[in-house]
Amino acid sequence: MDRTEYIRTVETYANDIYRVAFCYCRNKSDAEDIVQSVFLKLLQTEQEFQDELHKKRWLLRVTANQAKDFCASYWKQKVVSMETAMSEAGVFMNAKEPSALYEAVMSLSSKYKPVVHLYYYEDYSAKEIADILKMNVSTIQTRLMRARKMLKEK
């Protein structure tokens, strides 16, 4: 991949990758780290992409895997972010209040958040999400159904 194509890819997909990473880790800094590691993997890969859709799906799959690995790591489980510590202490206040729907989606478990994000915000079908996350289509459909039910209750 040449430099100009790489730069164009970063500019095109950075926001999408960031949003998926944020769905998993719910922390701005961690999501940014995941984005960096995904684009580093893109530089290191020798994979030839068939088209832009193939490239985007590959990037989203790598993002999901990186985020899962990060969330399962010892570091993530044992360290509390500065934002979390300050918000729990009542010091950190965000000027822009998130919507009730956003709060409800973010309160879902990490099992449901990425599926909801990819379906509603990225406009992927259940089959495409299953391909990206390497799951069965029926599993994706079940998670969407359960997430909708949870959101309706909230």
RAWO-V897154 format. One record per residue. N is the residue number from 1. PHI is phi in radians with two decimals (* if undefined). OMEGA is omega in whole degrees, -180 to 180 (999 if undefined). D_LAST is the distance of its C-alpha to the last C-alpha in whole Angstrom. Layout:
n->[N;N]
phi->[PHI;PHI]
omega->[OMEGA;OMEGA]
d_last->[D_LAST;D_LAST]
//
This chain:
n->[1;2;3;4;5;6;7;8;9;10;11;12;13;14;15;16;17;18;19;20;21;22;23;24;25;26;27;28;29;30;31;32;33;34;35;36;37;38;39;40;41;42;43;44;45;46;47;48;49;50;51;52;53;54;55;56;57;58;59;60;61;62;63;64;65;66;67;68;69;70;71;72;73;74;75;76;77;78;79;80;81;82;83;84;85;86;87;88;89;90;91;92;93;94;95;96;97;98;99;100;101;102;103;104;105;106;107;108;109;110;111;112;113;114;115;116;117;118;119;120;121;122;123;124;125;126;127;128;129;130;131;132;133;134;135;136;137;138;139;140;141;142;143;144;145;146;147;148;149;150;151;152;153;154]
phi->[*;-1.45;-1.04;-1.16;-1.15;-1.10;-1.08;-1.10;-1.13;-1.08;-1.11;-1.32;-1.92;-1.03;-1.15;-1.10;-1.16;-1.05;-1.10;-1.17;-1.08;-1.15;-1.04;-1.37;-1.79;0.93;-2.51;-1.02;-1.13;-1.13;-1.10;-1.12;-1.10;-1.12;-1.03;-1.07;-1.20;-1.14;-1.23;-1.17;-1.08;-1.07;-1.13;-1.46;-1.31;-1.89;-1.20;-1.66;-1.63;-1.21;-2.79;-1.13;-1.11;-1.08;-1.11;-1.11;-1.10;-1.08;-1.08;-1.18;-1.15;-1.11;-1.07;-1.05;-1.15;-1.08;-1.15;-1.07;-1.07;-1.12;-1.15;-1.53;-1.26;-1.03;-0.97;-1.15;-1.30;-1.84;-1.88;-1.78;-1.23;-1.11;-1.05;-1.14;-1.08;-1.25;-1.21;-1.17;-1.46;1.43;-1.52;-1.48;-2.21;-1.54;-1.16;-1.76;-1.32;-1.24;-1.25;-1.12;-1.13;-1.05;-1.05;-1.14;-1.11;-1.20;-1.44;-1.16;-1.22;-1.14;-1.26;-1.82;-0.96;-1.08;-1.14;-1.11;-1.08;-1.14;-1.32;-1.56;-1.69;-1.79;1.04;-1.59;-1.39;-1.06;-1.13;-1.16;-1.12;-1.06;-1.16;-1.15;-1.61;1.00;-2.30;-1.30;-1.08;-1.13;-1.14;-1.11;-1.08;-1.13;-1.14;-1.11;-1.08;-1.16;-1.13;-1.05;-1.12;-1.10;-1.14;-1.13;-1.16;-1.30]
omega->[-179;-174;-177;178;179;180;178;179;178;-179;-177;-169;-176;-179;179;-180;179;-178;178;179;-180;177;-179;-169;177;179;-175;-177;179;179;178;177;179;178;179;-178;177;-180;173;176;177;178;-175;-176;176;-179;175;-179;-179;-179;-178;179;177;179;-179;178;178;179;180;178;178;178;180;180;179;-179;178;179;-179;-178;179;-175;178;-179;-176;-177;-174;-175;177;-179;179;179;-179;-180;-178;180;177;179;179;-178;-174;178;178;-177;-178;-179;178;-179;180;179;178;179;-180;179;-179;178;176;179;-178;177;-174;-175;-178;-180;179;-180;-178;-178;-173;-176;-179;177;174;175;179;179;180;177;178;177;-178;-175;179;178;175;178;-180;177;179;-180;178;179;177;180;-180;179;177;-180;179;180;179;179;-179;999]
d_last->[46;48;47;46;44;42;41;40;38;36;36;34;32;31;28;26;27;26;22;22;24;21;18;20;21;19;22;25;28;27;26;29;31;30;31;34;34;33;36;39;38;39;42;43;42;45;43;44;41;42;40;37;35;36;36;32;31;33;32;28;29;31;28;26;29;29;26;26;29;28;25;27;30;31;31;27;27;29;29;27;27;28;25;23;26;26;22;22;25;24;27;25;23;22;24;21;18;15;13;9;9;11;10;7;10;12;10;10;14;17;17;15;15;18;18;15;17;21;19;18;20;23;23;24;25;23;27;28;25;26;29;28;26;29;27;27;26;24;22;21;20;18;16;15;14;12;11;10;9;6;5;5;4;0]
//
